[in-house]
């Protein structure tokens, strides 16, 4: 990252730009950066703040960047926002909105001809997941399994940690597993792109609403910089030079605007649903996945 050193937060001048890191998406680093660059360019043009955008090598790398003070603004998931907040390294900046909603869904998917119609039916079966720090391709699906009486370590025959939503879906399409975990956005995108036939791959379980992946800022940023960021993102959809095409979220999905008043409590509530997905359980699942 450029300019300021760890722990020293820049003020967004051209020679000391604010350091932005984005969680990686299935679309690839270049595409992910390109999805967000226009909005940050518009903020530069209209509010005078400068930015240096990068894409993290992993979800964990973005959290570590915030914690070490080398990242000033991050695009995260609900789980990684929680992880960064627990380390006093993040506070909520903005959440994307589409048609009045700031939520999305996680799910577990199966082949329609599999005969699997309940979570109990996954016992003795193989399941693929995305990144272990992903809200919707790992944490919520695991929580759904547990709530449905399925212990992923004891009851699943095999676990595959594939690293991304698209890889998790591919494992099911290619017949490597009996079920996959991913977001409904990823599933719908795979259907749209012709990767998935919705008559063949169908939802088994849909999660409760999850807050959209948020933008967060480091708590130690200059108060005036924070205020400018909040004003900029709240009004970006009405800012000169900004078109609807430019307002994007995870995986390039288009949104109407950003909400800087979205309550942190909604993220906290989502996290309470994940209380059973402990670090110990994650470690045991990773160990089981390593046996494949």
Residue pairs with C-beta under 8 A, 6 or more apart in sequence:
1 19
1 21
1 52
1 54
1 65
1 70
1 71
2 17
2 19
2 52
3 10
3 15
3 16
3 17
3 19
3 52
4 10
4 16
4 19
5 70
6 68
6 69
6 70
7 68
7 69
8 69
9 69
9 72
9 218
9 220
9 221
9 222
9 225
10 16
10 17
10 18
10 19
10 72
11 222
11 225
12 18
12 48
12 49
12 50
12 51
12 225
12 228
13 50
14 50
16 50
17 50
17 51
17 52
18 49
18 50
18 51
18 52
18 72
18 73
18 221
18 225
19 51
19 52
19 54
19 65
19 70
19 71
19 72
19 73
20 36
20 40
20 51
20 52
20 53
20 54
20 71
20 72
20 73
20 74
20 75
21 53
21 54
21 55
21 56
21 61
21 62
21 65
21 66
21 71
21 73
21 74
21 75
22 32
22 33
22 36
22 53
22 54
22 55
22 56
22 62
22 74
22 75
23 55
23 56
23 59
23 62
23 74
23 75
23 76
23 77
23 80
23 213
23 250
24 32
24 55
24 56
24 57
24 58
24 59
24 164
25 31
25 32
25 35
25 250
25 251
25 252
26 164
26 165
26 166
26 167
26 186
26 251
27 35
27 251
27 252
29 55
31 252
32 55
32 252
33 53
33 54
33 55
35 248
35 252
36 53
36 75
36 248
37 53
38 242
38 246
39 236
39 242
39 246
39 247
39 248
40 51
40 53
42 236
42 239
42 241
42 242
42 246
43 49
43 51
43 229
43 232
43 233
43 236
43 239
44 50
44 51
45 241
46 232
46 239
46 240
46 241
47 228
47 231
47 232
48 228
49 225
49 228
49 229
49 232
51 73
56 62
56 65
58 131
58 133
59 76
59 77
59 79
59 80
59 131
59 133
59 134
60 80
60 133
62 71
62 74
62 75
62 76
62 80
62 84
63 74
63 76
63 80
63 83
63 84
63 87
63 89
63 133
65 71
65 74
66 74
66 84
66 87
66 89
66 90
66 216
66 218
67 84
67 87
67 89
69 89
69 218
69 220
71 218
72 217
72 218
72 221
73 93
73 215
73 216
73 217
73 218
73 229
74 80
74 84
74 90
74 215
74 216
74 217
75 213
75 214
75 215
75 216
75 250
76 84
76 90
76 213
76 214
76 215
76 216
77 133
77 134
77 135
77 136
77 213
77 250
78 135
78 210
78 211
78 213
78 214
78 267
78 270
78 271
79 133
79 134
79 135
79 139
79 271
79 274
80 133
80 135
81 90
81 92
81 214
81 216
81 267
82 267
82 271
83 133
84 90
84 216
85 91
88 219
89 218
89 219
90 216
90 217
90 218
90 219
91 216
91 217
91 218
91 219
91 264
92 214
92 216
92 262
92 264
92 267
93 214
93 215
93 216
93 217
93 229
93 230
93 233
93 260
94 214
94 215
94 230
94 233
94 234
94 258
94 259
94 260
94 262
95 102
95 211
95 212
95 214
95 215
95 258
95 259
95 262
96 102
96 212
96 213
96 247
96 249
96 255
96 257
96 258
96 259
97 212
97 255
97 256
97 257
97 258
97 259
98 253
98 254
98 255
98 256
99 256
102 211
102 212
102 259
102 262
103 209
103 210
103 211
103 212
104 136
104 183
104 184
104 185
104 209
104 210
104 212
105 136
105 183
105 184
105 185
105 206
105 207
105 208
105 209
105 210
106 135
106 136
106 137
106 140
106 141
106 144
106 181
106 182
106 183
106 184
106 206
106 207
106 210
107 141
107 181
107 182
107 183
107 184
107 187
107 203
107 204
107 205
107 206
107 207
108 119
108 122
108 127
108 141
108 144
108 145
108 179
108 180
108 181
108 203
108 204
108 205
109 169
109 172
109 179
109 180
109 181
109 182
109 187
109 201
109 202
109 203
109 204
110 116
110 172
110 178
110 179
110 201
110 202
110 204
111 172
111 178
111 200
111 201
111 202
112 199
112 200
112 201
112 202
113 200
114 178
114 179
115 121
116 122
116 125
116 178
116 179
116 204
117 204
118 148
118 204
119 144
119 145
119 148
119 149
119 150
119 204
119 205
120 148
120 149
120 150
122 145
122 150
122 155
122 156
122 178
122 179
122 204
123 150
123 155
123 156
124 155
124 156
124 157
125 156
125 157
125 177
125 178
125 179
126 156
126 157
126 158
126 159
126 160
126 176
126 177
126 178
126 179
127 145
127 152
127 156
127 158
127 159
127 160
127 177
127 178
127 179
127 180
127 181
128 159
128 160
128 161
128 162
128 167
128 168
128 171
128 172
128 176
128 177
128 179
128 180
128 181
129 137
129 138
129 141
129 142
129 159
129 160
129 161
129 162
129 168
129 180
129 181
129 285
130 136
130 137
130 138
130 161
130 162
130 163
130 164
130 165
130 167
130 168
130 181
130 182
131 137
131 138
131 161
131 163
131 164
132 138
132 161
132 282
132 285
132 286
133 139
134 165
135 210
135 213
135 270
136 165
136 181
136 182
136 183
136 186
136 207
136 210
137 164
137 165
137 168
137 181
137 182
137 183
137 186
138 161
138 181
139 274
139 277
140 207
140 210
140 273
140 274
141 181
141 207
142 152
142 181
142 277
142 281
142 285
143 273
143 274
143 276
143 277
144 205
144 207
145 151
145 152
146 152
146 276
146 277
147 276
148 205
150 156
152 159
152 281
152 285
152 288
153 159
153 281
153 284
153 285
153 288
156 288
158 177
158 288
158 289
158 291
158 292
159 285
159 288
159 289
159 292
160 168
160 171
160 176
160 177
160 289
160 292
161 285
161 286
161 289
162 168
162 170
162 171
165 182
165 183
165 186
165 251
166 182
166 186
166 190
166 195
168 180
168 181
168 182
169 180
169 182
169 186
169 187
169 190
169 195
169 196
169 201
170 195
171 177
171 180
172 178
172 179
172 180
172 201
173 195
173 196
173 201
179 204
184 203
184 206
185 250
185 251
185 253
186 251
187 196
187 201
187 203
189 251
190 196
191 197
191 198
208 273
210 270
211 262
211 266
211 267
211 270
212 249
212 250
212 255
213 249
213 250
214 262
214 267
215 233
215 258
217 226
217 229
221 229
230 260
232 239
233 258
233 260
234 258
234 259
234 260
234 261
236 242
236 247
236 257
236 258
237 244
237 247
237 256
237 257
237 258
244 254
244 256
245 254
247 254
247 255
247 256
247 257
247 258
248 254
248 255
249 255
